[in-house]
Amino acid sequence: MKKLDLKVVIARYKENLDWTKDLKYPFFVMNKGKDIDLPSQKIREIGREAYSYLIYICENYDNLNDFTVFCQGNPFDHCND
């Protein structure tokens, strides 16, 4: 079975990202907060999460994964599981 070509892109400001250690797919953080020791890119602190997603899409347009999941730094406010 072919592995799913998926990446999770996380828009972060101050959220704790300890939950990412349980992710089964590669992830990347668009980080507006303090530096973190995770795969990430520091971006300007403007806009909301849509700004973070747009920056990621524009900068990676020619090499996006087949599937990209975009989520906030604390997605559990919207979905507990």
C-alpha positions in Angstrom: 0.0 0.0 0.0 1.3 3.4 -1.0 2.0 5.8 1.9 -0.3 8.9 1.9 1.6 12.0 0.8 0.3 14.3 3.6 1.7 17.1 5.7 0.1 18.9 8.6 0.7 22.7 8.7 0.1 24.3 12.1 -0.5 28.0 12.6 1.0 28.9 16.0 1.3 31.9 18.2 1.6 31.0 21.9 0.1 27.5 21.9 1.8 24.5 23.5 2.5 22.0 20.7 3.3 19.0 22.9 0.4 17.2 21.1 2.4 17.1 17.9 4.6 14.2 19.3 1.5 12.0 18.7 1.0 13.0 15.1 1.4 10.1 12.6 2.3 12.4 9.7 5.0 15.0 9.2 4.2 18.5 10.3 5.5 22.0 9.9 4.8 25.0 12.1 4.2 28.5 10.8 5.4 30.2 14.0 4.4 33.7 15.1 5.5 33.2 18.7 8.8 32.5 20.5 11.3 30.2 18.9 10.5 26.5 19.2 12.5 23.3 18.6 10.3 21.9 16.0 10.2 22.0 12.2 9.1 25.6 11.7 9.4 28.9 10.0 9.3 32.2 11.9 6.8 34.6 10.4 5.6 38.1 11.2 3.0 38.5 13.9 0.2 39.8 11.7 -3.2 38.5 10.6 -4.8 35.3 11.9 -4.2 31.7 11.0 -5.3 32.2 7.4 -2.3 34.5 6.9 0.0 31.7 8.1 -1.6 29.2 5.7 -1.4 31.6 2.8 2.3 32.2 3.4 3.0 28.5 3.5 1.0 27.9 0.3 2.7 30.7 -1.6 6.2 29.8 -0.5 5.7 26.0 -1.2 3.4 26.2 -4.2 5.6 24.2 -6.5 6.3 21.4 -4.0 3.1 21.0 -2.0 2.2 17.5 -0.8 -0.8 15.7 -2.4 -2.7 16.5 0.8 -2.1 19.3 3.3 -4.0 19.6 6.5 -4.0 23.1 8.0 -4.8 23.6 11.7 -4.5 26.0 14.5 -1.9 25.6 17.3 -4.7 24.4 19.6 -7.2 22.5 17.4 -8.8 20.9 20.4 -11.0 24.0 21.0 -12.8 22.9 17.8 -12.5 19.1 18.0 -11.7 17.3 21.2 -10.4 14.1 19.4 
